[in-house]
Structure formats: structure tokens, C-alpha cells
Amino acid sequence: MNRIEKTLPNGTRVVLIRKPGFSRSLFLAGFGTGGLYLQGNTAEGRRRFRSGAAHFLEHQMFRLNGRDVTDDMAAMQAGTNAYTAFEETAYYFSTTADPLPPLGLLLDFVQTLDITEASVEKEKGIILSEYDMYDQNPESRLLQETMNSLYHVYPLNTDILGTPQDIRDMSTEDLAVFYHTWYDPARMVVIGITPHPLDKVLAFIEDREAGYPGSKETAPVPVFDPEPESVHRSSFTLPMDVAAPYVCIGFKFKPAGDVRENMKRDLAVNFWIDGMFSPLNPAFQDWIDQRILTQVYSGEGEFSDKDAYMLFYAQTEKTDEFRDLVMDLVKRRPMLSEKTFEILRRQNLARSLRLQDSFQGLAQKELEAVLDDVPLAEQTEMARNITLTDVEQAVRELNFENCTVTLITPRNEALQG
């Protein structure tokens, strides 16, 4: 058997994938919580958390019994890492040695809170330096300021790292409350990709998890304050030390539909964006020739039951022309040709196939699939069966009236202006 899926008695969900012929194993332990989770209803009532708590806690979790587990992992010939996204946090390791010892350590340290005031204080400087790095990166700042403009109160308007003030004020109590709210074994997902026999790996996980009872009956529920349909700011300009201006046009849509409807909408709209904003569009070369587009440009859409938006951005001296180009696109909504659509569909399926050989990428996608409760195979089939009519309908249904424009201008130009 090359795949096993099982929910353990404590609620932990396990997905194991066997890759015969490979020497490498990768295991991931993830939780359905991240940068968006600033409030939650629990059995004890409503809880509020500092922005950045999910990311700060991720940094602090690599401790067990007063030791840095990174050193212990290295002694087991395993390299470890972690990431925090808006709706998930994950810890993982990779090894070509026996995966069971580092797997046991992974399961232990993610289910054991071991923080001190000293460790938290030390981490503040590290995270503030990380914040400054992103804050001074023009592309990161462009996108974050656009989110600030799109959303009044929805947490996408705050960096995953949190605000500098919340980072400075983070306490052991803040992190402990966040941990005990969201890091229950019943909310944990374990993904394993390995050449080793899966039955043996599953038995090891089951035995380890028997020591960590879950609380399925009192699962917390994330809470979000009502978000107005309008944008928070219609425009925003920021001077920075850049050689050429950056511009981002953001559109905000009203979230609607269930997870599968949004997956299909997300897929369809991004097909359209990729077809319009790439060399597949016959007009694309003209935009290059006119220097409206240079080397830095992109477009993306995101659709879920919580948020929905679309972004077009570029580094260009012709920011007005770029804005006009985007506004013309969303006004006319030209449709893809059958040929372009088929190219995009094949490219998407090829990416899905390549994903099978990327252990880390596959583990992350499997985690997202479990948290969304939509199997990865079903998502691939959705992409295989999408039609040009689906794309046209998804784009036609969008209301582009809620829009914002973000500019990052060279600092000397801003001073002269």
C-alpha cells in the first residue's frame, strides 16, 4: 500500500505516502492556525490574541526539556524547519537516515510547550529584525500596504509577523494562551512521505500519540469581526529607496460560497489572470515594447469563504499607464482563446505531476488539503475538468468596483514633489 490515511483516537489526522526507490523521508506536523487567528471562541469564552502570536510561537516551539531540538535533530541526521502562513503553521524535518527517532522528537516538541521569559525576550530582537527586513523590501511592502488599503479590520491587513508593538509586548502568557487554544492534538495533522513501510510508521505514530489525549469536544472556533465591502483606502503612496516606482492595483470582492466553489473560482480566475498577464496574451509584447511592463510584474487572485481579492503589480516608470492597462482589462474582461486555455490547463496539470516529486511541496499541499477537507486528488481532478466556460463565468461574475492603488516612489522624487 502506497498511501494510508487515518484519524487517531485523540483526533490527530495522519496521511502517509510511500515513495519506493527514494532514500529521503520528510515528515510534517501541522496545525490549522496562523496569522489570521487573532480571535477565537472557546469553552471558556472569547479569546483575543496579539498579532504575530502564531509566528512568534513557531519560533519558540523548537525547545524541549530546555534544549534546542535543532541540535538533537542534527544528531539524528535530520534537518528541521517550520513556517507560518495565514491559516496554518507547520513543523517538518527531512532525513535519509532512520526517520522514526526524529519523528518521535517532532511529535514530542510540537505537543509540549517549553518557553521561558528569557527565551521570549531573546526572540523579540530576532523577529523585529525579520520584520525590518520585510518592511524595507519594496515588493513585500507594496503587497502589505495594498492589503492595508483593501481591508478595514480583517487580519490580512496585518503582517503575519505582527505589529512591532505587539512583537515587543509579547509575553509567555500570550504565547501559552495561544498554544493551549490552537495546538490541541485533535487539531494536528501529520504528513509523512517516506520509502519505508507505512504500517510500521503508522504503528509508531499511534503509539506516540497515545500519550497525548485530544479535546475534540471543545474545539475552538476562529472569529472575525464584520468586514465592510468597501476598501479601507482608495490610494496610498509611500516613498522608499528604490530606483524605479512600484505600483499595485488591488480589487476586493465579497467572499461567497463553500470551499469547493471557491477552489474552482480561484482556479478559474487565476487561469484568466495568467492568460492576460503573460506572453500568452498577444498584447503582452506591446506592453513590453512601450515599457509599461519591465522585469518585475505579476498578477494573482485569492478566493475563499473568508476573503477574496485580486492584485496586479509591477515595477515601472509608467505607473499611470499600468493602472490604465489594468483598469481596461477588468472593464473589458477579454476572454481566453481555446488554445491559450488549453496551454494553461496543461501547465497546471504538469505542475500537479511535478509536485509528486517535491517532498516539501507535496507535504504542504497535503496539509492544506486535509485542513480544507478536500483531498488533493479531488483538487487535481477539478483542475483537469475545468472548462473555458467556467473561466468566463467566474470572471464575468466579479464586481471590480472596490479598488485601491498603491504606489512606492523613489524617495528623492517624493521629496521633490
N, C-alpha and C positions, 0 to 999 in steps of 0.2 A: 504494500500500500504506500503510495507516494504523498498522501495528504490525510491528516487527521484533524478534525475539529471537535472540541468537547468543552462543555461548561462544567466546571468542577463544583463540588458541594458548597464551597464558600462563595460561588458566583464568578470566580475568575474564568474568563474565556480563553481557550488555548487553540491556536492554529499552528500546526506543524507541517512543514513541506520538506519532502526528501529530495535531495539533488544527488543521485548516484554519480560517481565519477569525479566529483569535486572533492577537494581536500579541506575547504573552508567551511566553517559554520558561523552563522550570525543569529543571535537571539536578542529580542527586544521585549521590554516590559513597558507598556504604555497605559496612560490614564486619560479619560475623556474630560480633561480640564486644561485651560490655557489662559491666554491673555484676556479673553472676553469675560472670564468668570470673576466678576467683581462683586456679585451678589448671589446669594442662594437661600432658598427656603429649606430649613432642616427641621428635624423633630423638636429642636429647641427654639425654633423661630427663625426670623430673618437674620442672616449674617451678611455683613459688608466687609470687603477686603481692600487692602491698599492696592493701587495699580502696581503692576510689576511683581506681585506676590508669587505668581506661578513661575516666572523666570528666576526670581531670587531663590525660591525653594529648590528649583532644579540645580542651581549652583551648589546649594548646601547639602544635597542628598548624597554626595559621594563620600560619606563618612559612615563608619560602622565601628562601634566599640572604641571610639576615639582615634581611629586610624583612617587614613586616606585610602579608599578602596582601589583607587587607580594603581597604587603601588602593588597591592595584593593581586589585582588583575594581571599586571605585568609579570609578576612572579609565576602566574599560571599560563603565560604566553598568550594573553588576551589583551587587545586594545579596546578601550571603552570610550563612549561619548554619550551625548544627550542633546535634545533640542526641545524648545518650547514654541509651539505655534499658537494660533488664536483659540483652537478648540482641543488641542491635545498636547500632552507632554510625554516624552519617551526617553528611555534609557536603554542603551544597547552595547553589546560587545561583539567582537569578531575574533576568531581564533582558528588555527589549523591544528591545534592540539586537541586533547580530550575536552569537549565542551561542557561536561557535567560539573566539574568544580567551579568554573566561572559562572555557570548558570545558577548554581546554588547561591553563590555570593550575590549575583544580581537580584535574585528573588528576596534575599535577606535584606539587602541595603535599601531597596525601594519600599520595603514594608516595615522599616524601622527608622524612626526619626531620631537623629543623633546630632543635635545642634547646641551650640553654646553662645553666650553673649559675645565671647571673643571671636568665634568663627563668623558670626553675623557681622560684627563691626569690621573685621578684616575684609569681608566680601564687598562691603559698600564701596570701597575705593575702586575695586576691580570692576564692578558693574557701572559705576559712574564714569570710569574711563571708557568702557564699552559704549555707554550712552553718548559720550562726547564724540567718539569715532563715527557713529552713525549720524549724529547731529551735524557733523561737519562734512559729511558726504553729500554732495548736491543731489544725486539721484534718490538716495534714501530720504533726504529732507523734502524733496519735491513731492514724493508719494505720500509721506506722512502729513505734510501741510495740506495736501489735497483731501486726505481723509478728515483732517480737522475741519476743512471747509464743508465737506459733504454732510457730516454728522454733528448734531447738536449734543446728544447725550450718549448715543450708542458707543460702546467701548472701542470700536475701530478708530475713534478719534484720539486714542491714546496709544503710544508706543508699547509694544509687548514688554519692554524693559521697565515701563512705568515712568512716572514723572521724576525729575531729580529730587524733589522734596519728599516724595513717598519712598524713594530709594534710601535717602538719608534717615528717614524716620522709621524704617522697617525694624521690627523688634522680633525677638524669639517668640513672643506670644502671637504676633501677627502670623508668623510662618507656621506655628503649631496649630493655630485655628484653621488656617488654610489647608494644611496637611490632613488634619483629622476630619475635615469636611469632605475633601475630594479624593483622598488616597486610600479608599477602602478596598480590600481585596475583591469585593463584589463589583468594583468599577475597573478592575485591572484586566488588561488584555496581554497575553504572552504570545509572541510570534517567534517561531523557530524555523530556520532554513539550514539544513544540515545533510551531509551524506550518510549520517549514522542511522541505524534502525529507529524508527519513530516510536515503536512500542516501548522500548527501553527509556527513551527520553520522556515520554508521557508519564510512565510509571514514576520516574524521578521527580517530575513536577508535581504529580498528585501527592507523593509522599511529603514533599517540602511544604506544599500548600495546606496540608492537613494541620499544620501548626499555626495557620493564620486564618481564624474564623472571619467571615464577612458579615456585613449588615445589610442584606438585601431589602429587608422590610422597612428600613429607614433611609432610603436613598435620597440624597439632596437633589434639589431641582434648581438649575440656574434661573436667575430672574433678571430681566432687562426693563429699564424704565421706558415708557412710551416715547417713541422717536417720531418727531414731526416729519411729514412728507417733504417739506421744503429743505433746501440746503442751508447750512449754518452761515456760510459766507459765499457770496456770488463771485468774489475775486480776492486774490491775496498776492502781494508782491514782496519778495524777500531779497535783499542784496547779500551776495556772498562772494567769496574769492574764486570766481570762475572765469574762464577765458571767453566763453560764449553763453548766451542765455539758455535757460531750460524753460519749457512750458508743458503744462499738463492740463488737459480738458477732462473733467470728471462729470459723469452723469449718475444721478441717484434714482433708483427705482423702488417701488413699493414691493416688499417681499410678499410672495404668494405661493401656494401650492405645497405639496408634500415633498419628501426628499427625492423620490424618483422623478417627479415632474421637474424639480429644479436641476437635477443632474442632466436631464435631457435638454432643458432650456440652456443650461450652462454650456453644454457641448455644442448645441446648435449655434448659439450666439458667438462663441469663440471660433467656430468654423467661419462664420461671416467676417469676423474681425481679421482672422488670419488670411482670408481671401482678399480682403480690401486693403490691408495694410502690409502688403508684401509684394515681391516681384511677380506674383501670380496675377496681380491687377495690372491691366495694360497701361493704366495711368501712372503707375508707380515710377517708371523711368522718367516721366515728365517732372514729377516732384523732386527727383534726384537732380535732374538737369537744372531745374530752377533753384536748387539748393534750399528748398523748403525742408527737405529731409537730408540729413548727413549720416554719420555712422551710428549715432545714438537715437533710436526711436523704438517704440513698441506700442502695442495695444492689448488690452486684456479685459475680460469680463468675469464677474463673480456673482453667482445666483444661489441663494439658499433660502430656507424658511425664516432666517433672521435678518439677512441683509442682501442687497442686490445693487450692483454698481458696474460702471464701465469706465475705463481710463484709456486715454490716448496721450502719449507724451513723447517729447523729443528734445534734443539739444540743437538749437538752430538760431541763427541771427534773424530769421524771418518768422518771428512769433505770431504776428498778426496774420500772415498768410497761412501758417499752420492752423491757427484757430479757425480761419475761414474754410480751410480744406476739410477739417473735421466736421464743422457745422453743416457744410454742404453734403458730406457723406451721410450724416444722420438724418438730414432733411429729405434727401432723395432716396436713401436706402436702396442703392442699386443691388441687384441680386447676382449671385454667383452663376457662372456658366456651369453646365453639366460637367464639362471637362475639369474645371477648377475644383468643383465639389468632389469629384472622384479622386483627384490628386490628394486633396485634404483628408478624405476618408481613408485612403490607403496609407498616408503618412501617419495618421492616428493609430491605425491598426499595427503598423510597423513599430511604433513606439511601445505599444502594449506587448508585442512579442519581445522586443529588446529588454523590456522591464523584467522579464523572467530570468535574465542573466545578471541582473543587478541586485545583489542580495539586499543592500541597504534600501534601494528604491522600492523593491518588492515588499520588504517588511513594512515600510512606511505606508504603502498603498493598502496592504492587508490590514494594518491597524485602522486606517481611515474607513475601510470597508466594514470592518466589524463594528466600529462606533456608529456608522451610518445605518447599519443593519441592511446593507445592500452588498451581496457578495461581489468580489472583483470579477468573477466570470460573468455575472449578470451585467455589470457595467461594460465589459468588453463587448458583450452581445448587443447592448444598447448602441454602442458606437458602430458596430457592424451593420445594424439595421436602420440607422438614421437616414432620412431621405432629404433631398433638396427642398421638398415641400415643408418638411419640419423646420429647416433653417429659415425659409421665407416667412413662415407663420410666426416663429419666435421673434424675428426681427421686427415684423410688422406690428406686433403687439406691444412693443416698447414705447413708453412715453418719455421723450427726451427733454421735457420742459424744465426739469430740475437740474441745473447745470452750474458748474463752477470752473473758473480759470485760475490756475496757479502759475506764477512767474518767479523764476530765480534769475536775477540780473547781476551782471558784473558790478562789484561794489563801487568802482570808480564812476561807472555810468550813473548809478543811483545817486551818488554824491553830486555829480554834475547836474543831474535833473532836478 
